[in-house]
Amino acid sequence: MSLSRQLIIIISLLFLLGFAGTFYKSINNMRSYLATQLESHAQDTATSLGLSLQPSFAEGDLATMDTMVNAIFDGGYYREITVEKSDGSKLVERLNEVQIEEVPPWFIKLIPLDTPRQEALISAGWKPGAKVYVRSHPGYAYVELWESTEGTFWWFTGGLVFVWILLVIVLRIVLAPLKAVEGQALAISEREFPVLEKLPWTKELRSVVIAMNKMSRKVKRIVTEQTDLAERMRREAYEDQVTGLGNRRSFDIQLKHMVTAKDEISQGALVMVRIGDFVEYNTRFGWGDGNKLLEEVANLLKKKTKGMRNAILARIGGAEFAVLAHNTTVEDAEELAKLIGVGLGEFEIEGLEKGVAHIGIGFYSLDQTASKLLAQADMALRHAQQKGPNAWHIYEAESLQQAEVMGAHEWKGVIEGVVEARSISFLYQPAKAIIDGSTMHYEALARINGEDGSLIPAAVFMPMVERLELTMEVDRILVQNLLDLIVKSSEHHKVYAINLFSASVHNAGFVDWLLDTLSKNKVTASRIIFEVPEYGALSDIESFGKLVNSINETGAKVTIDNFGSSSPSLGYLRGLKLEFIKIDGSYIKDIGANKDNQLFIQAITEVAHGLDIHVVAKSVESDEDLRILRELHVDGAQGYFTGKPQETPEG
């Protein structure tokens, strides 16, 4: 029960008690007063009538006595007038039954009015001759008492209603700051940190609001400091200080992840860009101008890769840059190389001749090692240097192009057939709590059947889905198939995670369909987690935040997948109501041998826990990985060590 309601009830009860006591006292006093008046009235009448009847009684004029009694009795103010001789014989007797129509019988019964019999002596000379007995009629007194009681009741009732209304208004005004403080506390729990500018005039409430404002500012400062620290650690460990791109350490981690994360990345390109004569340029113009040149090259690479999904940029040497493009095609990699070459050819920098840059491309496919891919890109770079200024070369380009054309033609028919038949199945990989090994959820990994009947993983066919612009159609199938599976399942405790394309979550039509579908299946929706890649969330963080809130209202949850792979900042987490985040596997592989990764994961975990967000690590492949993650207080782990993808959810 709310405080305001409790106060209203208590004050109302006190008012009623006061009213009951006052009401009782008022009626009792009125009754006593009227009883005294009735007694006095009867006595006065008896005395007066006794004196008036004395001459007639002495003369024995009974008729006159009867007339005089009638004259008084007929006024209706008396219930009895009796003249009685000393021997008990009655000379005159008048009686009037008590009948009161204006007053409810229950009131008369509840509040009795005594009408005592008063008497006066009629003397005969020096001897008593007779007595006059008079008893007043209580009717008029009851009418007056009833009217007084009724008026008092309605006055108090009106007063109670007025006081109650006034009390409600006053309490709302007085306790309004408490409502605001409640909203402030809830906002803090939702990772928002409002400050109440208007302070209440009540001293106690003012102190509470001031304390809450202080706490909100302090929590915000702590979270901000943690976020800033994590960002600073990340920059120092993985960012090139001159260009703001990834450094060599970051590049090596990402390259290793690309060639080992077979379930996520089936193919990709390594584009290497080298600026010639850079040492001579530095010697001639100084390090300041040299750094400026590097910054301009970095900005060019950022501009040319802006529209690419999962493009990772790094400066890997003095004047050598690299672009890692996950799940891209040979055709797209060649187009990127052309754009970079044209852009470098337009540079106009004093002391640097046009056409001193060269570009080499190595193309990754399954079962290829990092060292082999690096060697291919380096060989391609050497070929480009032989071709001339700003030239590019792709390792074994002709054979790769031919395979790509044939693959694209075949893939088109396969993907369109899958969409038409809605024939997408799942394998299930558990994400487990590190502290006790319990299953947090199962990630539903999309699979389609190849021509030979084998299951083709999403990392292989999803890039083609994007290229054919069928992402929303495929996501609809994935969501509906998962909903159907959950409805048919008898195990109601299991929670499933499913990946959505970036293009889908930013498409208004798909979002409307998704929210409508989830709203119609709220019980089922509560067992679904939607995973959105970080680059997809950051492409429009405002609309993504609204989507998260809308999905949360249906009972489903949202998480960011591959966290840390796209953004140099962690601050955006503060504005999102996420259940948890999944750290990109590139930070997890061989984490025991990488102190920088350990410090970064620890910082991410502290920031996330401060925002009430759980952290799950991907690509956990060994007991050593799991031990380190446990020490870093990471909440969950997902990888081949904790559970391989299975046809049915285990447990």
C-alpha angles and dihedrals in degrees: 000000000000122000092240091053092048091051092048091051094047094047091045091052091049090049091049091049090051091046093049092050094046092044092051092047092048094051093044092050091047091049092050091048093050092046090054090047092051091049093047091045092052093046094049091049093048093050094046094045092047092056092045093050096047097089093045091047091050090052092043091239098158093169093059091047090052091049093050092049091048091051091058098036095050091067087078097231094113135066094193139018115172131173110200131180121232090257090059099256115135119235097179130007129179122177130182122192115231107250119159115178099173094061126065112249092231089059092052090048093046096048112034119198115207116221104192119202111248124196142198131193124243105203127207103206107302093340131078108256106175145337132236116216119197130181120181121231110246095208098097091043091052091049091051092045092049093049091048092048093047092049092048091049095052092044091054092043091052089046091051092051091047092047091046093052091045089048093052091050094046093046091049090053095043096043097039090098089058089057089049090048089051090053090047092052091049090048091053089052087052091055095259122120111203124174121214106229097186112073121205119244092229108098096221095046091045089057091050093050092047090050092048092049090051091050092048092052092046095049090047090050092049093049091045092049091049091049093047091048092051091048092048091049090050093050093048093048103038110015129087107235095216103046104020089233123121116287128230092274091054091046093052091050093049094044092052091048092050094056096043104040094083094162091056105030122039098167141359147154135252111206115190121195121192127187111212127221092019094139091054090047091053092048092051102041104020135245094289094063089039091057090047089055091051090050091053092050090049091051090050091053091048091051095048094047097043094106095044121103115232096000111161119196127200142166103227101176143001097300099353123110134185136202119199112197115189121212093357127141131243089247092055092046091053091048090052091050091052092051092049092047093051091047093050090049090059094057113121107192123152112248095016118096119222115255101032094124126089133190130211127187128203117186121215126211132167119303094021121132127229093240092051092050091049090050091050092050091048092050090049089051091054090051089051091053089056092051095060142250118356091353125154133206134187121210109252089348098169097055092043092050092051092050090047094052093050092044093051093051092049093042092054092061093044095050094045090050091051092050093048093048094037085225102159117133133186142234115201126225119184125229105209134201109249095213098059107002094244117148113258095185143321119250109222105221113202119235135177130194118255124216090266092051095255121134114254114209123231093248088066103044103027095075088057090049088057092046091053090047092236096126097117094046090051093046091052089053092047094050095045093046091051092048090051091049092051092048091052094045118100092203102087096176097067121104123202132204123206132185123237127198118249090234091057098052090053095047112098094208094052093044091052090050092047095049092045091050093048093046089056091051104038096150091052093039091060088069096055130089119191115213117206121186114246094241088055093051093047095048087078109003095176096056090041090055090053090049091052091052092047093049091047089057090059091055095253122113137223131215135181113242124211091016112195096027098099114020130064088200132071096186094094089073090073092070097048127085095215127165093211144330130234114223115225112260093234089077094049105050109102090351090159090069096044115073093179091058090048092053091046094050090048091052092048091049093050092049093046094047089049086058092045091250121139120226125222122187120216130210095031103172107164146034088247090058090050093048093051092047090051090053090049089054095242109166104216144014134209126184145093091292094058095037138335121225110276134191090239129028108262121232 
